[in-house]
């Protein structure tokens, strides 16, 4: 089951998708707090897509950050969703 939560910000569009589990407010707030650190480095973000996935004992986080002329992809897999968010 995939749930998508769409957030509008002044500068960019943010999508958070949760696969195989429900996205809680605590996890969503944790992701947003981590993204605030990225916002300090660039005001030219256009789109951010984050996919949180749970498969058996593994939790993975995939991120795609689109800037004006650059695209950054990151993926991390750990046994805890919060640590996979941190690593990604």
C-alpha positions in Angstrom: 0.0 0.0 0.0 1.4 3.4 -1.0 0.3 6.6 0.6 1.4 9.9 -0.8 1.5 13.1 1.2 2.0 16.4 -0.7 3.3 19.5 1.0 3.5 22.9 -0.6 6.4 25.2 0.3 7.2 28.6 -0.9 10.0 27.4 -3.1 9.4 23.8 -4.0 7.1 20.8 -4.1 7.6 18.0 -1.6 6.2 14.5 -1.9 6.6 11.8 0.8 5.5 8.3 -0.1 5.2 5.4 2.4 5.2 1.9 1.1 4.2 -1.1 3.1 3.4 0.9 6.2 1.4 4.0 7.2 3.2 7.3 7.4 2.8 8.7 10.9 2.9 12.3 11.9 6.1 11.6 13.9 7.9 10.2 10.8 6.6 13.1 8.6 7.8 15.7 11.1 11.2 14.0 11.4 11.6 14.1 7.6 10.7 17.7 7.5 13.1 18.6 10.3 15.9 16.9 8.3 14.9 18.8 5.1 15.2 22.1 7.0 18.9 21.5 7.2 19.1 21.1 3.4 17.1 24.3 2.8 19.9 26.3 4.3 22.3 25.4 1.5 20.1 26.2 -1.5 17.1 28.4 -2.3 16.9 26.9 -5.8 15.2 23.6 -5.0 12.3 22.7 -7.4 11.1 19.3 -6.3 11.8 16.8 -3.6 10.5 13.2 -3.7 11.0 10.9 -0.7 10.1 7.2 -0.7 10.1 5.4 2.6 9.8 1.6 2.3 9.6 -1.3 4.7 10.4 -4.9 3.6 10.6 -7.5 6.4 13.4 -6.2 8.7 14.8 -3.6 6.4 13.7 0.0 6.2 14.9 2.1 3.2 14.7 5.7 2.3 15.2 7.0 -1.3 15.4 10.7 -2.0 15.5 12.7 -5.2 16.2 16.4 -4.9 15.8 18.5 -8.1 17.5 21.9 -8.3 17.6 24.3 -11.2 20.3 22.4 -13.2 21.1 19.5 -10.9 19.5 16.3 -9.6 20.7 14.5 -6.5 19.7 11.0 -5.6 20.3 9.2 -2.3 19.3 5.9 -0.9 20.0 4.2 2.4 18.8 0.9 4.0 19.0 0.1 7.7 17.0 -1.8 10.3 15.3 1.4 11.6 13.4 4.0 9.6 14.8 6.9 11.5 18.4 5.9 10.9 17.7 5.3 7.2 16.3 8.8 6.9 19.5 10.1 8.6 21.8 8.2 6.3 20.0 9.2 3.1 
